Amino acid sequence: EAGVTQFPSHSVIEKGQTVTLRCDPISGHDNLYWYRRVMGKEIKFLLHFVKESKQDESGMPNNRFLAERTGGTYSTLKVQPAELEDSGVYFCASRRGGASYNEQFFGPGTRLTVL
Amino acid sequence: AQSVSQHNHHVILSEAASLELGCNYSYGGTVNLFWYVQYPGQHLQLLLKYFSGDPLVKGIKGFEAEFIKSKFSFNLRKPSVQWSDTAEYFCAVNVGTAGNKLTFGGGTRVLVKP
């Protein structure tokens, strides 16, 4: 079974540019989560999809962030325009449905650096 | 909202030493508790989890954790560490009614000296 994949692994952009991160969840996992870790801080929840619907986007920092999951498969997270404070590692995780204690499987993360 | 705190940011120990990492959470209701680990260059992976039953749970690679409800704690232990246990360890909780999003502690970097 293939794991969660993320692309790119690293991205370096300048302030004001746009970046799009992609996450491919484990096949059949309806639940998809985005998290972010800013350097020196804890991993923080951004949003949660169930299939193609946004279940919870309470962690999205502001309207410069846009997440989509068209067709309920892969997801993208776009940051436009990027600011310095957006630098960090963006993790994606997926989980099959069912019990709340079912494991979330994490991708390797995308390290975003905004200069 | 729930929160999680991990007591140590960095731990350095020698091989064969015992390891205990503290984790406390704040939430008044029922939670599910997790420990994740991130080895150098690898992705986060689940070490163990607790959701009900025996409060002493055993995970992979010889790790175990004990849920003490009265103390809101879920400490991770390993009796004898190896160099390969060098990693960052994260405690996390979720609440079943909140979409199962994870709330993480700040992480503990563990360095095991050979």
Interface residues (C-beta under 8 A of the other chain):
Chain A: G3 V4 N31 Y33 Y35 K41 E42 I43 K44 F45 H48 Q55 D56 G59 F91 A93 R95 A99 S100 Y101 N102 E103 Q104 F106 G107 P108 G109
Chain B: V4 N32 F34 Y36 Q42 H43 L44 Q45 L46 K49 F51 F90 N94 V95 G96 T97 A98 G99 N100 K101 L102 T103 F104 G105 G106 G107
